[in-house]
Structure formats: structure tokens, C-alpha cells
């Protein structure tokens, strides 16, 4: 029977586990790996490996933070330099998609420009936003120093939290990973709900005749 990716990671020697804890978060937004394998699972497993004595916990935390920051910076750069070309040259070629893509992309970019720091920080804690926000930040031309500051803050909390959870949970890491995924989905749902409510309220105000409250 073929071993799963988590099983393979748990069998790695200490130095290879450390490398995986760096690489998997680094590849989440830079090559969109996060849609397939969320980076927090690698970080949790790094904590499990540290609990087994294969590598110091502090080293796993540093690797996770560096991987997250470097990967998101690459995603930002790719979005800034090639984001529009990549979208226009792929799904943007479809006539049915082209108009809607342009409209929603502008809305997303406007949201990132307005709520950039919060989006970068909060996006670190849910897989879908973690993959998309760095590229969108680059496309929206959010100043890189601002992006980097909140990206680092989010990465420090994210990497430290999940490595420690893996270290403490040890053999119960699957439950921790499931709860982390569910929490991330719940956070994403709240963000989407808040965005929808804000959009509806704004449009209702725009439709009101002048002078009415």
C-alpha cells in the first residue's frame, strides 16, 4: 500500500524533516501547493519529529517561519510581475469567464488595497487565503514593506503555534491537523460572510436617494 505524504514525512531523518518544514510552506503560495497540501500539516509533523528528538523544536519553528515568509514573498513578486498575464492567458481566455474575472479581480484588488495589512495577517491562518493573498497583494501593488511586516507577524504566530501543537500532541497530530483545518474553514466562512454583508450594505446605501437615511 502506498504511504501518504504525512507518513513519508514522519519517516524522514531529522535534517530532511527540517527541510520539508521549510519547503512545503515556501511552496504554498509560490507554486500554489497549498491547494493540495496545506503547509500547517508539515509544520505540525515537524513538531512531532522534534518531540521524537530528531531535531530541536526551535529549529523547526525557524524553518516554518522562514519558509512561510520567503514563499509568500515569491508569491507577491509573481503576482506583481506576471499575475495579470497568467490569469488572462489561462481562464481569462474563456469568453464566459473574461468579463466576470475582470470584475471580481478588481473587487479583490480593491479589498486588498483597503484591508491589505489585515488581509495578509489573517490570510496566513486559512489555507485558501494563504495561497491567494500574496499574489493578490502583488497585483494590487500593496507596498512590499507593509506586506512583509504583516506577513512576518502572521508567519511567526502561525509557525510557532503549529510546531508547538505538533510537539505537544505527538501521536495525536491527526486530530490537531483536522481541528486546524476546520478552524481555518470556519475563519474563511466568517470572512466571506462579512465581505458579503458589507457589499450588500454598501450597495443599498448607494441606491438610496440623496437626503434619505
C-alpha positions in Angstrom: 0.0 0.0 0.0 1.3 3.4 -0.9 2.3 5.6 2.0 0.6 9.0 2.4 2.6 12.2 2.4 2.3 12.6 6.2 3.6 9.1 6.7 6.5 9.8 4.5 7.3 13.0 6.3 7.2 11.2 9.7 9.8 8.7 8.4 12.3 11.3 7.3 15.6 11.8 9.2 15.8 15.0 11.2 17.6 17.1 8.6 15.2 16.1 5.9 12.2 16.8 8.1 13.6 20.2 8.8 14.0 20.8 5.0 10.4 19.7 4.4 9.1 22.1 7.1 10.8 24.9 5.2 10.0 23.8 1.7 6.3 22.9 2.0 5.2 26.3 3.5 7.5 28.0 1.0 5.7 26.3 -2.0 2.2 27.0 -0.7 1.7 30.4 -2.5 4.7 30.4 -4.8 3.5 27.4 -6.8 0.0 27.0 -5.3 0.9 23.8 -3.5 -1.4 24.9 -0.6 -4.4 23.9 -2.6 -3.2 20.3 -2.5 -1.2 20.0 0.8 -1.7 22.7 3.5 1.6 23.9 5.0 0.4 23.6 8.6 0.4 19.8 8.3 4.1 19.9 7.5 4.7 22.2 10.5 2.7 20.0 12.8 4.6 17.0 11.7 7.8 19.0 12.3 6.7 19.4 15.8 6.1 15.7 16.1 9.6 15.0 14.8 11.0 17.4 17.3 9.2 15.6 20.1 10.8 12.4 18.9 14.2 14.0 19.4 15.2 14.1 15.7 15.6 17.9 15.6 15.3 20.8 18.1 11.8 22.4 18.3 13.3 25.8 17.8 14.9 24.8 14.5 11.5 23.5 13.3 9.9 26.8 14.2 12.5 28.9 12.5 12.3 26.7 9.3 8.5 27.1 9.2 8.7 30.9 9.6 11.4 31.3 7.0 9.6 29.0 4.6 6.3 31.0 5.0 7.9 34.4 4.6 10.1 33.5 1.7 7.3 31.6 -0.1 4.8 34.4 0.3 7.4 37.0 -0.9 7.9 34.9 -4.0 4.1 34.7 -4.5 3.9 38.5 -4.1 6.6 39.0 -6.7 5.0 36.6 -9.1 1.6 38.3 -8.7 3.1 41.8 -9.2 5.1 40.8 -12.3 3.0 38.1 -14.0 -0.3 37.9 -12.2 -2.5 39.6 -14.8 -0.7 37.8 -17.7 -1.2 34.4 -16.0 -4.9 34.9 -15.5 -5.6 36.5 -18.9 -3.6 33.7 -20.6 -5.5 30.9 -18.8 -9.1 31.0 -17.7 -9.3 34.7 -18.8 -9.3 33.4 -22.4 -12.8 31.9 -21.9 -15.5 34.4 -23.2 -17.9 33.4 -20.4 -15.2 34.0 -17.7 -13.5 37.1 -19.1 -16.0 39.7 -18.0 -16.7 38.2 -14.6 -13.0 37.6 -14.0 -12.1 41.3 -14.6 -15.0 42.5 -12.4 -14.2 40.2 -9.5 -10.5 40.7 -9.8 -10.9 44.4 -9.5 -13.1 43.9 -6.4 -10.5 41.6 -4.8 -7.6 44.1 -5.6 -9.7 46.9 -4.1 -10.3 44.9 -1.0 -6.6 44.1 -0.6 -5.6 47.8 -1.2 -8.1 48.8 1.5 -7.6 46.0 4.0 -4.1 44.9 2.9 -2.4 44.5 6.3 -5.4 42.7 7.9 -5.8 40.5 4.8 -2.1 39.5 4.8 -2.1 38.7 8.5 -5.5 36.9 8.7 -4.9 35.1 5.4 -2.0 33.2 6.9 -4.4 31.2 9.1 -6.7 29.8 6.4 -5.3 27.7 3.5 -7.3 29.2 0.6 -6.4 32.8 1.5 -2.8 31.8 2.3 -2.4 30.7 -1.3 -4.2 33.7 -2.9 -3.4 36.7 -0.8 0.3 37.1 -1.6 -0.3 37.1 -5.3 -3.3 39.4 -5.0 -1.2 41.8 -2.8 1.4 42.0 -5.6 -1.3 42.5 -8.2 -2.9 45.3 -6.1 0.6 46.9 -5.7 0.3 46.8 -1.9 3.7 48.3 -0.7 6.1 45.4 -0.1 7.4 46.7 3.2 3.8 46.7 4.5 3.2 43.3 3.1 6.4 42.0 4.6 5.7 43.3 8.0 2.3 41.7 8.4 3.4 38.6 6.6 6.3 38.1 9.1 3.9 38.8 12.1 1.5 36.2 10.8 4.2 33.7 9.9 5.8 33.9 13.4 2.5 33.2 15.2 1.5 30.5 12.6 4.8 28.7 12.6 5.3 28.8 16.3 1.7 27.7 17.1 1.5 24.7 14.8 5.0 23.5 15.6 4.3 23.6 19.3 0.9 21.9 18.8 2.7 19.0 16.9 5.3 18.8 19.7 2.6 18.6 22.4 0.2 16.4 20.5 2.8 13.8 19.3 0.8 10.7 18.2 -2.5 12.7 18.2 -1.3 15.0 15.4 -4.1 13.9 13.0 -6.7 15.3 15.4 -4.8 18.5 15.7 -4.5 18.8 11.9 -8.2 18.2 11.4 -9.1 20.8 14.0 -6.7 23.3 12.5 -8.3 22.7 9.1 -11.8 23.1 10.5 -10.8 26.3 12.3 -9.3 27.7 9.1 -12.5 26.8 7.1 -14.6 28.5 9.8 -12.5 31.6 9.7 -12.7 31.7 5.9 -16.5 31.4 6.1 -16.7 34.3 8.5 -14.5 36.4 6.3 -16.7 35.6 3.2 -19.9 36.3 5.2 -18.5 39.6 6.4 -17.5 40.6 2.9 -20.9 39.7 1.5 -22.7 41.6 4.2 -20.5 44.7 3.8 -21.1 44.6 0.0 -24.9 44.3 0.4 -25.0 47.2 2.9 -22.8 49.4 0.7 -24.9 48.8 -2.4 -28.1 49.5 -0.5 -26.7 52.8 0.7 -25.6 53.7 -2.9 -29.1 53.0 -4.2 -30.8 55.3 -1.6 -31.9 58.7 -3.0 -29.8 61.6 -1.7 -31.1 63.1 1.5 -32.6 59.8 2.8 -31.0 57.9 5.7 
